[in-house]
Amino acid sequence: MLQRPLRSALALSLALPLLFWSCAASSRQRPIEGADVNTGPGSLAAERKAFEGTWTLDSLEVVQAGGARRPVKAGGQLTYDAFGNMTVRGVIEDPALRDQLILDYTGRITIDHIKHEFYPADLESDRPAPAAAIDKISPDKVRRYELSGNSFVVTYLDKAGQPTAVARWRR
C-alpha cells in the first residue's frame, strides 16, 4: 500500500495534465475593433451591385493610331454576377474586323471603384486567337468605366493610358 504523501504526489501528477488540457487557450493579442463594411453609395459593395446583371452591347468602336474612332458592327451580352465573374458573349459582324476582335470570354475581374477601372484576373476564351486578334481589347488593357443607371461604358486603355476601344452597354 502506498503511503499518504506518495499517493498525494501521484494524484497531483495525474490531475495537473488534465487541469492544463481543460483550460481554454487565450489569445495573445487583444481583438481589433473593425468598422462596419461600407455599403453606401460610392462604396465598392454598391459599385459591384450596380455592375450585376446582363448588359447588351449598344456600340463598339476601335480607336485608330491617330485617335480617330471607327465603329464596329457587333452584338453581344455581358453578364456580371455577385461573385466577381464576368462573361462576354458576342459576335463581330464587321467582315474586316471579324478575325481581329474577340467578344467571347469569361473570367473574374477586380474593380477599383475609386479610379473607376476594372482589371481582368483570369479571362479565358473558347476561341483561340493570335495576340494581334485581341490587341484592342486584350486582357492586359485597363478598362475604365462609366456606370450610370442603365448605361455602362467601357474604355480600353493601353499602357500609356491611351484609348484603344470603347464599348457601350445597356440593360
NORCOR-V506454 format. One record per run of one state. SS is the DSSP state (H for helix, E for strand, C for the rest). FROM is the first residue (numbers start at 0). LEN is the number of residues. If there is no record, write none. Layout:
BEGIN
((SS:FROM:LEN) (SS:FROM:LEN))
END
This chain:
BEGIN
((C:0:3) (H:3:19) (C:22:21) (H:43:8) (C:51:1) (E:52:11) (C:63:5) (E:68:4) (C:72:1) (E:73:7) (C:80:4) (E:84:8) (C:92:11) (E:103:9) (C:112:4) (E:116:4) (C:120:3) (E:123:1) (C:124:6) (H:130:7) (C:137:4) (E:141:7) (C:148:2) (E:150:7) (C:157:5) (E:162:8) (C:170:1))
END
